[in-house]
Amino acid sequence: MKKILILNDELGTQMQIYLALCDAYKVEIAEDLESVMYYLRKMKPEIFLVDYKLEQLNSHGKDGIDLLKKIKKKYSDLKIVLLMEAEHKTFEENAHANGADGVLYKPIKNRNLITNVNKLAQLRSSKVCP
């Protein structure tokens, strides 16, 4: 079973994602940046869903792109999807240029979420098993 890690400040969105994906994937929810690093090392997820505007990052003058670059440097095979508000659409191109494998806009629609995650999961497995 493929593994997915979620980091999102909004409990409602976090639970929606978890419930939409938990039947088909092993889903873990990280509480903060420290636990993300723990899960990346121990769980080795294939897909990471992360909020672009995390409060933990904003308080240090950073955003999801900064986190994306840091994680992609060490875990280049990890598929990362940024969760953004529609008002941040202008950052989508920058997100892809810095390694984002996908962007989903809030409010997230389960159909879009499942379709995008399934595509990324297939891409990952086709690389591993030619």
Secondary structure by P-SEA (a helix, b strand, c coil): cbbbbbbbccaaaaaaaaaacccccbbbbbccaaaaaaaaacccccbbbbbcccaaaaaacccaaaaaaaaaaccccbbbbbbbccccccaaaaaaaacccccccccccaaaaaaaaaaaaaaaaaaacc
